[in-house]
Amino acid sequence: MTKKLKPMHPGEVLWEEFLTPLGMSAGALAKVCGLPRTRIERIASEQAGTTANTALRLAKALDTTPKLSLSLQTDYDVQMTKPSFGRVFDRIETVNKPRAA
């Protein structure tokens, strides 16, 4: 039986792919981004999510795109939310487009 991995929080990516390789602290990145130190610390420690404002700042500071942070956040949110739907999600039917005449 395969073990399902837990969803990856955007903070894990921030920590593993940017802060650690750059040898940069969350506080130092926050200063570059013009954000409170606690904002980046909370994201990196997976206690908070990434907002559009933060994604824009991170993109500029890390030479990426805002879509990177926002896509990671959206994917995480969907993966975390879907299991709580349970049977409600299963009862939702797909709505088909009307056929052209």
NORLINRA-V504059 format. One record per residue. N is the residue number from 0. RES is the residue in three letters. PHI is phi in degrees with one decimal (NA if undefined). BURIAL is 1 if it has 9 or more other ideal C-beta (glycine too) atoms within 8 Angstrom, else 0. Layout:
N_RES_PHI_BURIAL / N_RES_PHI_BURIAL
//
This chain:
0_MET_NA_0 / 1_THR_-87.1_0 / 2_LYS_-91.7_0 / 3_LYS_-80.4_0 / 4_LEU_-74.1_0 / 5_LYS_-72.2_0 / 6_PRO_-57.2_0 / 7_MET_-88.3_1 / 8_HIS_-75.8_0 / 9_PRO_-56.4_1 / 10_GLY_-65.0_1 / 11_GLU_-64.8_1 / 12_VAL_-65.9_1 / 13_LEU_-57.2_1 / 14_TRP_-67.8_1 / 15_GLU_-74.9_0 / 16_GLU_-98.4_0 / 17_PHE_-125.9_1 / 18_LEU_-61.4_1 / 19_THR_-63.1_0 / 20_PRO_-61.2_0 / 21_LEU_-81.6_0 / 22_GLY_63.4_0 / 23_MET_-113.1_0 / 24_SER_-84.8_0 / 25_ALA_-61.4_1 / 26_GLY_-63.5_1 / 27_ALA_-66.2_0 / 28_LEU_-65.5_1 / 29_ALA_-59.2_1 / 30_LYS_-61.9_0 / 31_VAL_-61.5_0 / 32_CYS_-81.6_1 / 33_GLY_73.2_0 / 34_LEU_-118.2_1 / 35_PRO_-63.5_0 / 36_ARG_-52.7_1 / 37_THR_-64.4_0 / 38_ARG_-63.6_1 / 39_ILE_-69.8_1 / 40_GLU_-59.7_1 / 41_ARG_-68.4_1 / 42_ILE_-67.8_1 / 43_ALA_-62.1_1 / 44_SER_-92.5_0 / 45_GLU_62.9_0 / 46_GLN_-100.9_0 / 47_ALA_-144.6_0 / 48_GLY_-96.6_0 / 49_THR_-99.0_1 / 50_THR_-93.7_0 / 51_ALA_-61.0_0 / 52_ASN_-60.3_0 / 53_THR_-67.2_1 / 54_ALA_-60.4_1 / 55_LEU_-62.5_1 / 56_ARG_-67.6_1 / 57_LEU_-63.7_1 / 58_ALA_-59.8_1 / 59_LYS_-65.2_0 / 60_ALA_-67.9_1 / 61_LEU_-103.2_0 / 62_ASP_55.2_0 / 63_THR_-123.3_0 / 64_THR_-123.7_0 / 65_PRO_-60.2_1 / 66_LYS_-61.8_0 / 67_LEU_-59.4_1 / 68_SER_-63.5_1 / 69_LEU_-69.7_1 / 70_SER_-66.3_0 / 71_LEU_-60.8_1 / 72_GLN_-65.8_1 / 73_THR_-63.2_0 / 74_ASP_-60.8_1 / 75_TYR_-62.1_1 / 76_ASP_-60.9_1 / 77_VAL_-64.1_0 / 78_GLN_-63.2_0 / 79_MET_-77.2_0 / 80_THR_-85.3_0 / 81_LYS_-53.7_0 / 82_PRO_-60.5_0 / 83_SER_-75.5_0 / 84_PHE_-70.5_1 / 85_GLY_53.3_0 / 86_ARG_-67.7_0 / 87_VAL_-59.0_0 / 88_PHE_-61.4_0 / 89_ASP_-66.5_0 / 90_ARG_-83.6_0 / 91_ILE_-75.5_0 / 92_GLU_-95.6_0 / 93_THR_-74.1_0 / 94_VAL_-94.0_0 / 95_ASN_-88.5_0 / 96_LYS_-70.4_0 / 97_PRO_-65.4_0 / 98_ARG_-78.4_0 / 99_ALA_-70.4_0 / 100_ALA_-77.0_0
//
